[in-house]
Amino acid sequence: MKRKSQPRRNQERFEKVKIIRTREFQGTATVSRIKTQHSRIEVNHRLVHMIERRLHCLPHQFKRVHQHLQRHPHRYLSAAAAYGSLDAWAILPVHKHRTLMNKIHSSVNDVCFGPQHEYVLTASQNGQFTWYDSSFKFELVFAGSDTSIQKMRWNRERSRLLTCHVDGKVKLYANRSLNEVCEATTEQRLFDVAFSPTCGKFAVAGENVFVFDTGAFTLEHTFERDHGYDTKKVAWHDTRSLLATCGANQGVRLLDPRCRQSIATITEHTQNAAAVEWVGEHFFVSGGKDKIVNYVDVRTRRCFRSIEGAPAGVTALRRHPTHMNTLVVGCFDGSHGFLIDREPAHMVKHHRLAVTQIAFHPLAHFMLTSSRDGSVAVHRQHT
């Protein structure tokens, strides 16, 4: 009896696993073969939420699919993007799709996708929200505050939107209608906000770092003057009670909201640190005006890699939602680039002023960058 070749057996084995995955997506997605021999995945919000939950920890029974996609991403391009494999530039949004401009010219401080990823929402310096539909066309603009909206964050269920303002106010909005639900005042200029892993608490960065209870919307604790002056960024660990903050000095501070104490100060920059982002269970990255991105291990509290090559000071950091070894860096001169396996690559400039925020679609086929020049650049995958 003629034995089947090894590639043929692997292909049949993967097709069986693929059928199992398709049954699980019943009523949610369809997988079909097209003439180019790539797989096309048609998704809706239920599939997006399912993939969001799975990306944090791939189950054991799907490791074979994940490994196959890593070996042959050119065969299943969309599926590779959905499950986290990376084939150089095949799934990275490196091509500029279009530019979104505010109707009333003002700096765009933050940008994000809607709760079901069906629209794009921006927060501006003039205190207004701007709404774009799924095809990135302008729909409406409405006032969210009398003062500048600095940052906005969705909770994990994407049922509430939290914003911080330059006049010291923190506001909680309802899901789709964006009606104001709660409001608190800190009497300090605020710069950033972050939810805890369970969304039961949130942290706000200003001159001090404030920790609030989400349910009662009351202040629980204040970390006073951790950076000597303003705290520009705050990032909450994905699974632990641990905050990383950076601000007006060269250090990144680690805070424990549960014990209400400061753990350590890690000073690895020669100038002010301007951005911080968690990239794993034990690691975070920080960028500053010295044009350096540092990878720090919180267990040893030391920097184990410093990456140079940014054209200007780092103002924004964002990890890739499906490939954890890829990081996007935004700079003060309006350029942004990718760090793939801790190596810089593909630096481009699509803005005239500093990049303020970087946002990914959960499937990573679109990426948004906002800037102080009042524009939002939409980047897509190579097709």
Buried (B, 14 or more C-beta within 10 A) or exposed (E): EEEEEEEEEBBEEBEEBBEEBBEEBEEBBEBEEEEEEBBBBEBEBEBBBBBBEBBEEEEEEBEBBBEBBBEBBEBBBBBBBBBBBBBEBBBBBBEEBEEBEBEEEBBBBBBBBBBBBEBBBBBBBBBBBBBBEEEBEBEEBEEBBEBBBBBBBBBEEBEBBBBBBBBBBBBBBEBEEBEBEBEBEBEBBBBBBBBBBEBEBBBBBBBBBBBBEBEEBEBEBBBEBBBEEBBBBBBBBEEBBBBBBBBBBBBBBBBBBEEEEBBEBBEBBEEBBBBBBBBBEEBBBBBBBBBBBBBBBBEEEEBEEBBEBBBBBBBBBBBBBBBBBBBBBBBBBBBBBBBBEBEBBEBBBBBEBBBBBBBBBBBBBBBBBBBBBBBBBBBBBEE
